[in-house]
């Protein structure tokens, strides 16, 4: 049974579900940042997915990448699955701007997060859900 890692749950807001992945909005207002988490139990690596699930993971990531510009403009799209802090398989999809605070370095650990306000979360979710066609 799929259970979302506590740290991911605590650091994000639920956007919705795609065919394979739960989509989460990272609670960091300076970057358009979504996380895709395959809804299968015990995954830590992409290689643990069968071929069909790996293909679906990429289709979900493409859908996220296509919908992310509805949230904010950006110059470069970063996609990565690290898992050094949270072992559960998850893929970050982050829009980067040349004038963002962490450019050109990684967003992880750059500085303390600037969380969304409740009105900003509401607006972001109302924007993202139809852009991604999530359930």
C-alpha positions as CSV (number, residue, x, y, z in Angstrom):
1,X,0.0,0.0,0.0
2,X,1.3,3.4,-1.0
3,X,2.1,5.8,1.9
4,X,3.6,9.2,1.3
5,X,6.9,9.9,3.2
6,X,6.3,12.1,6.2
7,X,8.9,14.7,5.2
8,X,7.4,15.0,1.7
9,X,3.9,15.4,3.2
10,X,5.2,18.0,5.6
11,X,7.0,20.1,3.0
12,X,4.3,20.1,0.4
13,X,0.7,20.7,-0.6
14,X,-1.3,18.1,-2.4
15,X,-2.1,19.0,-6.0
16,X,-3.7,15.7,-7.0
17,X,-3.0,12.4,-8.8
18,X,-1.9,11.6,-12.3
19,X,-2.1,8.0,-13.7
20,X,1.0,6.9,-11.7
21,X,2.1,9.8,-9.6
22,X,0.9,11.9,-6.7
23,X,1.7,15.5,-7.5
24,X,2.8,17.8,-4.7
25,X,3.5,21.5,-4.6
26,X,6.7,22.2,-2.7
27,X,6.1,24.8,0.0
28,X,8.7,27.2,-1.4
29,X,7.2,30.2,-3.0
30,X,10.3,31.5,-4.8
31,X,10.3,28.6,-7.3
32,X,7.6,26.9,-9.3
33,X,8.4,23.5,-7.9
34,X,6.3,20.3,-8.2
35,X,7.2,16.8,-7.0
36,X,6.0,13.6,-8.6
37,X,5.8,10.5,-6.3
38,X,4.9,7.2,-7.9
39,X,2.0,5.6,-5.9
40,X,3.6,2.2,-5.4
41,X,4.8,0.9,-2.0
42,X,8.4,0.7,-1.1
43,X,10.1,2.4,-4.1
44,X,13.4,4.0,-3.7
45,X,14.8,3.8,-7.3
46,X,13.4,4.3,-10.8
47,X,14.9,0.9,-11.7
48,X,12.4,-0.7,-9.3
49,X,9.5,0.2,-11.7
50,X,8.7,-2.2,-14.5
51,X,9.0,-0.9,-18.0
52,X,5.4,0.2,-18.3
53,X,5.5,2.1,-15.0
54,X,8.8,3.8,-16.0
55,X,7.2,4.9,-19.3
56,X,4.1,6.2,-17.3
57,X,6.4,8.0,-14.9
58,X,8.0,9.9,-17.8
59,X,4.5,10.7,-19.2
60,X,3.5,12.0,-15.8
61,X,6.6,14.2,-15.6
62,X,6.0,15.5,-19.1
63,X,2.5,16.5,-18.1
64,X,3.8,18.3,-15.0
65,X,6.5,20.0,-17.2
66,X,3.8,21.2,-19.6
67,X,1.5,22.4,-16.9
68,X,4.1,24.1,-14.7
69,X,4.3,27.3,-16.7
70,X,0.7,28.0,-15.7
71,X,2.1,28.7,-12.2
72,X,5.0,31.0,-13.1
73,X,7.3,31.9,-15.9
74,X,10.8,30.4,-15.9
75,X,13.9,30.2,-18.1
76,X,15.0,26.6,-17.5
77,X,13.3,23.4,-16.3
78,X,15.2,21.2,-13.9
79,X,14.0,17.5,-13.5
80,X,15.8,15.3,-10.9
81,X,15.4,12.3,-8.7
82,X,17.9,12.5,-5.9
83,X,16.6,10.7,-2.8
84,X,19.6,11.5,-0.6
85,X,17.4,13.0,2.2
86,X,14.0,11.3,1.4
87,X,14.5,7.7,0.2
88,X,11.0,7.3,-1.2
89,X,11.2,7.6,-5.0
90,X,10.2,11.1,-6.0
91,X,11.0,13.4,-8.9
92,X,11.5,17.1,-8.6
93,X,10.3,19.3,-11.5
94,X,11.5,22.9,-10.8
95,X,11.2,26.0,-13.0
96,X,14.3,28.1,-12.7
97,X,14.9,31.7,-13.5
98,X,18.2,33.4,-14.2
99,X,17.3,35.9,-11.5
100,X,16.2,33.4,-8.8
101,X,18.1,33.4,-5.5
102,X,19.9,30.1,-6.1
103,X,20.8,30.5,-9.8
104,X,22.7,28.8,-11.2
105,X,23.2,26.4,-8.3
106,X,20.8,23.9,-6.9
107,X,17.7,25.1,-5.0
108,X,18.2,22.4,-2.3
109,X,19.9,23.9,0.8
110,X,20.5,27.3,-0.8
111,X,18.6,29.2,1.9
112,X,15.6,28.7,4.2
113,X,12.4,28.2,2.3
114,X,9.9,31.0,1.9
115,X,6.6,29.2,2.4
116,X,3.4,30.1,0.5
117,X,0.8,32.0,2.4
118,X,-2.6,30.3,2.6
119,X,-4.1,32.6,-0.2
120,X,-1.0,31.9,-2.4
121,X,-1.5,28.1,-1.8
122,X,-5.2,28.3,-2.8
123,X,-4.4,30.3,-5.9
124,X,-1.5,27.9,-6.9
125,X,-3.7,24.8,-6.5
126,X,-6.6,26.4,-8.4
127,X,-4.1,27.2,-11.2
128,X,-2.3,23.9,-11.2
129,X,-5.1,21.4,-11.0
130,X,-6.8,22.3,-14.3
131,X,-3.4,22.9,-16.0
132,X,-2.3,19.3,-15.1
133,X,-5.8,17.7,-15.3
134,X,-5.2,15.9,-12.0
135,X,-7.8,13.9,-10.2
